[in-house]
Amino acid sequence: MLIEFSIENFRSIKKEITLSMVASKDPSLDNNLITSNSLKGDRLLKSVVIYGANASGKTNLLFGLHFLRLLVMNSHNHQKGQGIRFTPFKLDKESKSKPTIFKIVFIKNKIKYLYELSFNKDKIIDEVLYFYPNNRQALIFERKNTNKYKFTLNKKDQEFIAKRTLDNVLYLSKSTQENNKEISTAFDWFKDCLNVIGPTDHPSLTEFTANLLKKDKSLKKIILKALLEADVGIEDVNAIVKKISEESLPKDMPPEIKKIIMQNKKEIDGMQIQTVHNGILFDFEDEESEGTKRIFSLIGPWIDALRKGQILVVDELDTKLHHFLNVFLIKLFNDPTQNKNNAQLIFTTHNTNLLDQEMFRRDQIWFTEKRNDGSTDLYSLMEYSPRKDKNIEKGYLAGRYGAIPFIKENKIF
């Protein structure tokens, strides 16, 4: 479970912004909340929706989560001297010389963790990991000025790993690679519990859903039932792995090109997906609508997240989807009979029809807006304390909560 996530000096984000999944004391819509013994009486939100004008920074916030996950997962592969992808706020000179800072608080195996790091294009500057056994903060490791470490657990083993950790490598990643069990739990949260999906239908998402259908009959029934509920007319799905053979390549293709393809054919083997409507086969890629492709690409990760209790992060959920399909997907997370493993959903959208206090609590609705210096601000609807009978959509479109584009004129000629 995610508790909160903070970013500073990353892309359009200059000053620190924090997305909090901690619920307010508001008693409404308690089905939308998660309770945990790890929270000292606090409750977490099952879902959060983020609104804002184009280029206000919604995507950068979600990309920050994705970037952090990739850095944790892959930095142990960095070679000496290899640069780190560093994209600070570019609209002032000071930010370009400052580090990017990430801070994230989460729960894994019923224990709370806090992980924080700062870095520039050359190295990891600071890095710290705390955990909270019995709800009391305890240090696992601390890294200052790149190479100054402090440990409280298995000091001898960790000091040995620290000496082998390059300046451009996260200690969290390196120590997990070296099979440090105390730290690997935090690493596993990034690996197993956080899934970020972009606004486009990447082929890997479609294949992910198809593979779930193939490998698990009980899961196939659930996914097909979900597609039936979504009213896209799909009765069944067949997935066939298309193998690349030398005979299937064009005869006039140069031999050296054929050799390269066959050496890497595992990477280009594809999957042909067929859907069934009223007993008739359809080619998924050529004959299904864009909306059907989108819901199919999402439903696999959706069911998987609900089943495993993951945090699912989706940019522009409304892309190609009817409003009712948006509602259908969101309600799966907010409904305790469907979300039994405390999965969480974070998504951006421009669909203002979702601004409904019968669907979302006020603390579940967030906004991004550009400050005067061009940087991103992030804030919750709770800051405006609207009445519970207030029409939030009408107020938002009227500019009452900010986070809308300011169109100066209707003429361009």
C-alpha positions in Angstrom: 0.0 0.0 0.0 1.1 3.5 -0.8 0.9 6.1 2.0 2.5 9.2 0.3 4.8 10.2 -2.5 6.8 13.4 -2.8 8.9 14.9 -5.6 11.2 17.9 -5.8 13.0 19.4 -8.8 11.9 16.9 -11.4 10.7 18.0 -14.9 8.0 20.6 -14.4 8.1 20.1 -10.6 10.3 22.6 -8.8 9.2 22.9 -5.2 8.3 19.7 -3.3 4.8 18.4 -4.0 3.2 15.5 -2.1 0.4 13.2 -3.1 -1.0 11.7 0.1 -3.2 8.6 0.2 -4.0 9.3 3.9 -7.7 9.9 4.4 -9.2 12.9 6.3 -11.5 12.4 9.2 -14.5 12.8 6.9 -16.9 9.9 7.7 -18.4 9.7 4.2 -18.0 6.8 1.7 -16.1 4.6 4.2 -16.1 1.8 1.6 -13.5 3.9 -0.3 -11.0 3.5 2.6 -8.4 1.0 3.8 -7.7 0.4 7.5 -4.4 -1.1 8.7 -2.8 -1.8 12.0 0.4 -0.2 10.5 -1.2 3.2 10.4 -1.8 4.2 14.0 -5.5 4.8 13.4 -5.1 6.5 10.1 -7.0 5.2 7.0 -5.8 5.1 3.4 -7.7 6.0 0.2 -8.4 3.2 -2.2 -8.4 5.6 -5.2 -7.3 9.1 -6.1 -8.2 11.1 -9.2 -6.0 14.0 -10.5 -7.3 16.8 -12.7 -5.5 19.7 -14.3 -5.0 21.6 -17.5 -2.8 20.2 -20.3 0.9 20.7 -19.5 0.1 21.4 -15.8 2.2 18.4 -14.6 -0.2 15.6 -14.1 1.8 13.2 -16.2 5.1 14.3 -14.6 3.8 13.3 -11.2 2.9 9.8 -12.4 6.1 9.6 -14.4 8.0 10.3 -11.2 6.6 7.2 -9.7 7.5 5.2 -12.8 11.0 6.7 -13.0 11.7 5.9 -9.3 10.5 2.3 -9.8 12.8 1.9 -12.8 15.8 3.4 -11.0 15.3 1.1 -8.0 14.9 -1.9 -10.3 17.8 -1.2 -12.7 20.4 1.0 -11.1 22.5 -2.0 -10.0 23.3 -2.5 -13.7 24.9 0.9 -14.1 28.5 0.8 -15.2 31.2 3.0 -13.6 30.9 6.6 -15.0 27.5 6.0 -16.6 25.2 8.9 -16.2 21.8 8.9 -14.5 18.8 10.3 -16.4 18.5 13.7 -14.7 15.7 16.1 -15.7 15.6 19.0 -13.2 13.2 22.0 -13.5 14.7 24.0 -16.4 13.0 27.4 -16.1 15.5 28.8 -13.6 19.3 28.5 -13.2 19.3 27.4 -9.6 17.3 24.3 -10.1 19.6 23.0 -12.8 22.4 22.7 -10.2 20.2 21.2 -7.5 19.5 17.4 -7.1 16.2 15.7 -7.8 14.6 14.4 -4.6 12.1 11.5 -4.2 10.5 10.5 -1.0 8.0 7.6 -0.7 6.2 6.0 2.3 4.6 2.6 1.8 3.5 -0.6 3.6 4.9 -4.0 2.8 4.2 -7.2 4.8 2.2 -5.0 7.3 5.3 -2.9 8.1 5.6 0.8 7.1 8.8 1.9 5.2 10.1 5.3 4.3 12.6 5.6 1.5 14.2 8.9 0.3 16.9 9.7 -2.2 18.5 12.6 -4.0 20.6 12.5 -7.1 22.0 14.4 -10.1 23.3 13.3 -13.5 26.5 11.8 -12.1 25.7 10.2 -8.7 23.4 9.3 -5.9 23.9 12.0 -3.3 21.8 10.9 -0.3 19.7 7.8 0.3 18.0 6.6 3.4 15.6 3.7 4.3 13.6 3.5 7.6 11.1 0.9 8.7 8.6 1.0 11.5 8.3 -2.3 13.4 5.8 -1.9 16.2 5.0 1.5 14.7 8.4 2.9 15.9 10.9 4.4 13.4 14.1 2.4 13.0 17.0 3.1 10.6 18.0 0.3 8.1 20.6 2.3 6.3 21.6 5.9 5.7 23.8 7.3 2.9 25.2 10.8 2.9 27.4 12.6 0.4 27.4 9.5 -1.8 29.9 7.4 0.1 29.3 8.0 3.9 27.1 5.2 5.2 25.4 4.4 8.5 24.0 0.9 9.3 22.1 -0.5 12.3 21.6 -4.1 11.0 24.3 -6.6 10.0 26.9 -3.8 9.9 29.8 -5.9 8.7 27.9 -7.4 5.7 26.4 -4.1 4.8 29.7 -2.2 5.0 31.1 -4.8 2.6 28.3 -4.2 0.1 28.6 -0.4 0.5 32.3 -0.5 -0.6 31.1 -2.3 -3.8 28.4 0.2 -4.5 29.2 2.6 -7.3 28.5 6.4 -7.0 25.7 6.1 -9.6 24.0 3.0 -8.1 21.3 3.0 -5.4 22.4 1.1 -2.3 18.8 -0.3 -2.2 19.3 -1.9 -5.6 22.9 -3.1 -5.0 22.2 -4.6 -1.5 19.2 -6.5 -2.9 21.4 -7.8 -5.7 23.8 -9.0 -3.0 20.9 -10.9 -1.3 20.5 -8.6 1.7 17.2 -9.8 3.1 16.6 -6.8 5.4 16.5 -4.5 2.5 15.0 -6.7 -0.2 11.5 -6.4 1.3 11.5 -2.7 0.3 12.9 -3.5 -3.1 10.2 -6.1 -3.6 7.5 -3.5 -3.0 8.7 -1.5 -6.0 9.1 -4.7 -8.1 5.8 -6.4 -7.2 3.4 -3.8 -5.8 3.7 -0.8 -8.1 2.4 -0.8 -11.7 2.4 2.4 -13.9 0.4 2.5 -17.1 0.6 5.3 -19.7 -2.1 6.8 -21.8 -1.5 4.7 -24.9 -2.3 1.0 -25.5 1.2 -0.5 -25.5 1.3 -3.9 -27.1 2.8 -5.4 -23.9 -0.4 -4.5 -22.0 -2.6 -6.3 -24.5 -0.3 -9.3 -24.4 -0.3 -9.2 -20.6 -4.1 -9.6 -20.6 -3.9 -12.3 -23.2 -1.3 -14.2 -21.2 -3.5 -14.1 -18.1 -6.3 -15.6 -20.1 -4.0 -18.4 -21.4 -2.3 -19.4 -18.2 -5.2 -19.5 -15.7 -8.7 -20.8 -16.4 -10.2 -19.4 -13.3 -8.7 -16.0 -14.1 -10.0 -16.2 -17.6 -13.5 -16.5 -16.3 -13.1 -13.4 -14.2 -11.6 -11.4 -17.1 -14.3 -12.5 -19.6 -16.9 -11.7 -17.0 -15.4 -8.2 -16.6 -15.4 -7.7 -20.4 -19.0 -8.9 -20.5 -19.9 -6.3 -17.8 -18.1 -3.7 -19.9 -20.5 -4.5 -22.7 -17.9 -4.7 -25.5 -19.5 -7.9 -26.9 -16.5 -10.2 -26.4 -17.6 -13.8 -25.5 -14.2 -15.4 -25.6 -10.5 -14.7 -26.5 -8.0 -16.9 -28.2 -4.3 -16.0 -28.1 -1.8 -17.6 -30.4 2.0 -17.0 -30.2 3.3 -16.2 -33.6 6.8 -17.7 -34.0 9.3 -16.2 -36.4 10.9 -18.7 -38.7 13.5 -18.2 -41.4 11.0 -19.6 -44.0 8.5 -16.9 -43.1 10.9 -14.1 -43.9 10.9 -12.5 -47.4 13.0 -14.4 -49.9 14.8 -11.3 -51.1 15.9 -10.2 -47.6 19.7 -9.9 -47.4 21.2 -13.0 -45.5 23.0 -10.8 -42.9 19.6 -9.2 -42.0 18.0 -12.7 -41.7 20.8 -13.8 -39.5 20.3 -10.8 -37.1 16.5 -11.4 -37.0 16.9 -15.1 -36.2 19.5 -14.4 -33.5 17.0 -12.1 -31.8 13.7 -13.8 -32.8 12.7 -14.4 -29.2 12.4 -10.7 -28.8 10.2 -10.2 -31.8 7.9 -13.3 -31.5 4.5 -11.8 -31.4 1.0 -12.8 -30.3 -2.1 -13.0 -32.5 -5.2 -12.4 -30.5 -8.7 -13.4 -31.8 -11.9 -12.4 -30.1 -15.2 -14.2 -30.4 -18.5 -12.3 -31.0 -21.7 -14.4 -31.3 -19.5 -17.4 -32.1 -17.6 -15.6 -34.9 -13.8 -15.0 -34.8 -12.5 -11.5 -35.2 -8.9 -10.4 -35.6 -8.3 -8.2 -32.5 -5.8 -5.8 -34.0 -7.6 -5.2 -37.3 -11.3 -5.6 -36.5 -11.9 -4.4 -32.9 -12.6 -0.7 -32.1 -10.0 1.5 -30.4 -12.2 1.6 -27.3 -12.4 -2.2 -27.1 -8.6 -2.4 -27.5 -8.2 0.1 -24.7 -10.5 -1.7 -22.2 -8.9 -5.1 -23.2 -5.4 -3.7 -22.5 -6.5 -2.4 -19.1 -8.6 -5.2 -17.8 -5.6 -7.6 -17.4 -3.5 -5.2 -15.2 -6.8 -4.2 -13.5 -7.7 -7.7 -12.4 -4.1 -8.5 -11.5 -3.8 -5.4 -9.3 -7.1 -6.3 -7.5 -6.0 -9.9 -7.0 -2.5 -9.0 -5.7 -3.3 -5.8 -3.8 -1.1 -3.7 -6.1 -0.9 0.1 -6.6 -2.1 0.7 -10.1 -1.2 4.1 -11.6 -2.9 5.1 -14.9 -2.3 8.2 -16.9 -5.4 9.5 -18.8 -7.7 6.7 -17.9 -10.5 8.3 -20.0 -8.5 7.8 -23.2 -10.8 6.1 -25.8 -13.2 5.0 -23.0 -16.9 5.9 -22.5 -17.7 7.6 -19.2 -19.6 4.5 -18.0 -16.5 2.3 -18.6 -14.5 4.7 -16.5 -17.1 4.4 -13.7 -17.1 0.6 -14.1 -13.3 0.4 -13.7 -13.1 2.8 -10.7 -15.9 1.1 -8.8 -14.0 -2.2 -8.9 -11.4 -0.5 -6.7 -13.8 1.3 -4.4 -16.1 -1.7 -3.9 -14.9 -3.8 -0.9 -16.5 -7.0 -2.3 -14.3 -6.6 -5.4 -11.2 -5.1 -3.9 -10.4 -7.6 -1.0 -6.7 -7.1 -0.9 -6.3 -3.3 -0.4 -5.3 -2.5 -4.0 -5.1 1.2 -4.8 -5.8 3.2 -7.9 -4.2 6.5 -8.9 -5.2 8.1 -12.2 -5.4 11.3 -14.2 -8.4 12.2 -16.3 -10.1 15.1 -18.1 -13.5 13.5 -17.6 -15.3 16.0 -15.4 -18.4 13.7 -15.1 -16.4 11.8 -12.5 -16.4 14.8 -10.2 -19.2 13.3 -8.2 -19.3 13.2 -4.4 -21.4 10.0 -4.5 -18.3 8.3 -6.1 -15.4 10.2 -4.6 -14.7 11.7 -1.2 -13.3 15.2 -1.3 -9.9 14.0 -0.2 -9.8 11.6 -3.2 -9.9 14.5 -5.7 -6.6 16.3 -6.5 -5.6 19.0 -8.9 -2.4 20.1 -10.6 -1.9 23.7 -11.7 1.0 25.8 -13.1 2.4 28.4 -10.7 3.5 31.8 -12.1 7.1 30.5 -12.6 5.8 27.6 -14.8 6.3 24.9 -12.1 3.7 22.4 -11.0 1.5 22.8 -7.9 -0.5 19.9 -6.5 -3.4 20.2 -4.0 -6.5 18.5 -2.8 -10.1 19.5 -3.1 -10.1 19.4 0.7 -8.2 22.7 0.7 -11.5 24.4 -0.5 -13.8 22.5 2.0 -16.8 22.4 -0.4 -20.1 21.4 1.1 -21.0 17.7 0.6 -24.1 18.8 -1.4 -22.0 21.0 -3.7 -21.8 20.3 -7.5 -18.1 19.8 -7.7 -18.1 19.4 -11.5 -19.9 22.7 -12.0 -17.6 24.5 -9.6 -14.5 23.1 -11.3 -15.6 24.1 -14.8 -16.3 27.6 -13.4 -12.7 27.8 -12.2 -13.6 27.7 -8.5 -10.8 25.2 -7.8 -8.2 26.3 -10.4 -6.5 23.7 -12.5 -8.2 24.6 -15.8 -6.8 26.1 -18.9 -7.1 29.8 -19.3 -8.1 30.5 -22.9 -7.5 34.2 -23.7 -9.4 34.5 -27.0 -11.5 32.3 -29.2 -9.9 33.7 -32.4 -6.6 32.8 -33.9 -6.9 34.6 -37.3 
